[in-house]
Amino acid sequence: MPHAELLEHAAQCYGVTSGELHPLHGGTASHVYGFSRDGADFVLRITPPDSDLDADAVRAILTWVQALDAHGASVAGPIVSRAGRLVETMTSGEATYLVSAVRSAPGVLAERLAFGQWSDALFEAWGQTAGRMHAIAQDYRAQDVARRRPEWDGVDNCFNAPLPAALANTAIAQRHAEARAFVRTLPKDPDGYGMIHGDFHAANFFVEPANATITVFDFDDCCRGWYIMDIAMALFDMLVVYPNQGREAFAARFLTSFTRGYTRERALDPRWVAQLPCFLKLLEVNLYTMVYADHDPADSTSWIGKFMAGERRERIERGIPYVELDFVGILAALCQDILRSGKPS
């Protein structure tokens, strides 16, 4: 927790006092606080010196989110400090802290939404938001080298987790290497590859179920990658928390609604949809390597517990698809439905 003097300095960067800040839940690497100013709500973030993010990285992230916000994407857009900076730096002894702020997102955190409150309209909004971000990404160019984000395999993330030594020389290690090797053979053409969120699951956006809107935040893992990665993450996450029988039927329903929303903003090439199984497998293997050591076999209610259920390790080792689905067929059926209805995609 930042000491009082540091907190006061951070607050003053945005024209408030530390007494006007209130701690928020959800910060992992950083400390987050809410505050109000001029009738609007904001989130102040203090990133400690032991974070993986330095000032250039945070500036690059916020520059990207700023571009998304300016072009109509539904994101928690950043605000500048009183000095006009996206990122403020503060020193305490030999330690440097990073301070930034974004607009507060309305609604409730999506992962806290009861499953019965999810609707096709919300799935469409999720997809439309992804499509909008990717459409903006196709024209996005960072202003300078310091504001460029790395490639997907240049940082640790859910698609690129290091293999623990304890898993070396195992079938998991082999599947891990195979999944990474395959995706690296895929082309990086501008229509399929660019800036992505990189961690586009339900813990990273707020929803308003009544009007089916979402607001995305936490772009710490944003990077250059295949756009289909964000779609894979969304489908993967929903299948982990899906509580009922008929997993494949739900996956088809989710992907149909998500894609319907996505194609309102940009076209979705069937050749990339066809690669969804390999990106789902890449996620499955990497997430397994990230959480297996912390998994309590008696836990069946947490996200990790739900993910690890159903003999997860054995399924990975045997190369069983994460979900059996005709991905390209779902996209084709949706396109036909749109043509028959006469509604634009």
N, C-alpha and C positions, 0 to 999 in steps of 0.2 A: 504494500500500500504506500503510495507517495506520501512524504511527510508534508506537514501543514504549509510550509513556505513554498514548496514546489507546487502544491495544489493551488495555492492562491495565485501564483505566477501564471499557471496554466489557465485558470479561470479568467484572469485579467486580459489574457491574449484575445478573448472573445467578448470583452466588455461586461463581464459579470464578476461576482466575488465567489470565493469558495463556499460561502454560506448558502449560495443559491444553487449549488450542485447537489445532486442526490445520486448515490451509487446505483448502478443498474446490474442486473444479472446477465450472464452470457459472455463476459470477457474471459478469454483463456490466456492468450499471451499478453494482453493489454488490460489496463484498468479503464473502465467505462463509467461515465456519469451522464445523467440527464440534466438539462437546464433549459430555461425559457428566456426568450428575449424578444421584445417587440411583438408579443402576442403569438410567437411561433416556438415550437419545441425542437431541441437539438440534442445530439449526443456528442459528448466530449470524450476523446480517447487519448490516453497516455500510454505510450509504448515504452516499456523499460529497456535498459541497455542489454539485457540478456536475450532479447528477441532476435529472431532470424532476419528481421527487417531493419535496414538502415534508412537514413533519411532519403537517399536517392530512390530506394525501393518504394517507400511510402509515397513519395512525390509522384513516381511513375504510376502507381496504383490509382491515386486520387486524380491525376491528370486524365487517365482513362475513364474513370467514373464521371468526371466532369464532362467529358465529351459525350458519354452516354446520356447524361442528364440533359445536356444542351440540345440533343437530337431526339428527345421525346421518349427515351426508354424509362420504364417505371423503376427507378432506383433511388436510394437514399443519397441524394447528391451532396457533395462536399460544400462547405462554406469557407471563405478565407478569413484569416485572423484580422484584427484591427490594422495590422501592418500590411495586409494584402497578400499574405502567404498561405499556401495550402498546408504547409508543414512548418511548425515552429520547433526549434531545438532548445532544450534547457539543460544546463549542466549542474550537477550536484557532486562536488568533489571531482573525481575522475570519470564519473558516469554521465552519459548523455541520454536524456529522455526526449522522445518525439511526441509532439502534441498536434492533434488534428481534430476536426469536427465535421459532422454531417447533419443533415436534416433528419429529424426523427421520423421513422416509418409508422404509418397508421395501421391499426388493426391488431391482430394477435400473431405471435410467432407460429408459423405454419406447422411445425412439429408438435405443437401443443393442441392442435385442432383434433377433436375427436374424429375417428375415421368416418363415422356416419355423416359428418358435416362436409366432407369432400364431395364435390359435385363435378359433373362433366364441364360445367361452365368454369369452375376453378381450374380444372386441368387444361382447358382451352386458354385461359388467361396465362397460365404458366408457360404454355407453348408459345403464345403470342409474344410474351415478354422475351423468351429466348430468341425467337425469330427477329424481333426488333433489335436486340443487342447484336446479333450476328450480321444483320443488314448494315448496321452502323459500322461494325468492325471491318467490313469489306472496303470501306473508304477511309479507315482510320490510319493515320501515319503519325507516329510519335515525333515531337518537335526536335528532339535531340537524343543522342545516345543514352544519356543519363535517365531519360524518361521511357526507355524501352523495357518491356517486360521479357523475361527469358522464354525459351522454348519449353514445352511441357515436360521434357525430360532433363531440364537444366536446374530444376528445383524439386524438393521433396513435396509430393502431393499424393492424392488418392490413386492416381494413375502411375505414379513413379516413386514407390516406396522402396527403400533399400532392403535387400534381403538379409534378415538376421543371421548371424553366424550359426545359431542353433538349427537353422533349416538348410544349411549348406549340404550338398550331396544327398538331397532327398527328392522325392517325386515332386514336391511342391516347388523346389528350386528349378527343376526342369520345366514345369509348367510356367513358372515365372519368366524364365528366359525365353520360352517359346512365344508367349503372349507379347512380350516386349519386342522380340525380333520381328514378329509378323507386322505389327503396326508400323514399325520403322520402314517397312517396304512400301507403305502407302504413299501416294503422291501428295504434295503440299501445294496444290493449285489454289489460286485466290478464292475460288468458289467454295472450297471445302476446308480451308485452313486459314486461321487468323486469330484475333484476340478472342479468348473465351473466358467465362467466369471461372471454370476449373473446379468448382466445388458446389455445383448448383443443386443442392438438396434442400429439404424442408426446414433445416435449421438455419438457413441463410436468407429467408425472406419472410415478410409479414403478409398476412392475408386479411381481407375483409369479406367474409363469406356472403354477406347480404347483397353486395354489389359485384361480387366475383372480381376483385382486383387484388393484385399483389405488388409488393415493393421490395426490391432486392437490395441486400447489403452484403457486407463481408466479402470483399474482392481480394483478400490477401493472397489467394492462390491463382489469381488471374494470370494468364500466360498466353503464349502463342501455341495453339493446338488445333486439332480438327474440331469443327463445330459440332460434329456428331457426338463428341465427348460430353457436352452439356446435356444432350438428349439422353445419352446412356446413363449419366448420373441420376437424372430425374426418374427414369424408369426403374433403375436399380434400387433407389431409395424407397420408392413406393412399394416395390415388391417385398422389401425387407419387412415393412410394417403392415402389409396387407394381412388382416386377421382371419380370413375365411378360406373355405375350400374354393376350388376353381381358379387357381392362380393364373393359368394361361388365359382364361376368359377375361379376367380382370386386366391382365397385361394388355390384351388386345383393345379393351375398352379405353384404358388410360392412353395408350399410344395413339389411338384414333382421335380422341379429343385433343390431346397435346398437339398432334400433327395438324389438326384442323386449325388450331390457333396459330401455330407456327407459320403455316402457308399463307396466312393473311398478311404476313410481313415479308416473306421471301420464299422462293421456290426451294423445295427439298429434293435433291437428286436421288433417284432410286439406288444408284450405285453406292451412295454413302449410307443409305438406310440398310442396304445389304451387309454393311460392315458392323452393324450394331452388335451382333453376337460376339465378335472379337473384342470390341471395346467393353462389353459387359463382362467378358472373361478376364480382360486386363484388370478391370475394377475388382472383380471377385478375388483374384489371386493377390493383388496388392493389398486390398483391405484385410485379407486373411493374415498376411505377413505383419500387418500393423497391429492387429488386435488379438491374435491367438494367445500370446503370452499372458494377457490380462483377463482372459475369459474364464469365468467361473461356471463350470458345468451345471451348477444348480440354478443359474440365472436364466430365466426364460422371458423376462419382461423388458429388459433394457434393449437398446438398439443392437448392441453387440450380441446379447443373448439370442435375439431373434435372428440375426444374421448367421450365427454359428449353429443354429438348430438344423436338424435334418442331415446330419453327417456331412457337414460342410467340407471337411478335409478330404474325405473319401470321394466326394463328388468332383472336387478339383483334381485330385490325383487321377481319376478315371476319365477326365476330360468331358464330363457331362455338361451340356450347355446350361447357362444360368437360367434360361427359360426357353422352352420350345415354342417358337412362334414363327409364322410366315410374315416377317417384317415387310418385305417388299409387297406382298399381297395386300397387307393392311393399307399401305400407301396408295396402291392402285385402286382399291375399293373406295377409299376416301375421295380420290380424284374423280372417279365415276359418279359418286354421290353428289359431288359439287357440280359436275356438269349437268346431271339430271335436274338438280334443284335450280340451276340457273343463277346461283349465288356466287359472287367472286370469292376466291380463296383468300 
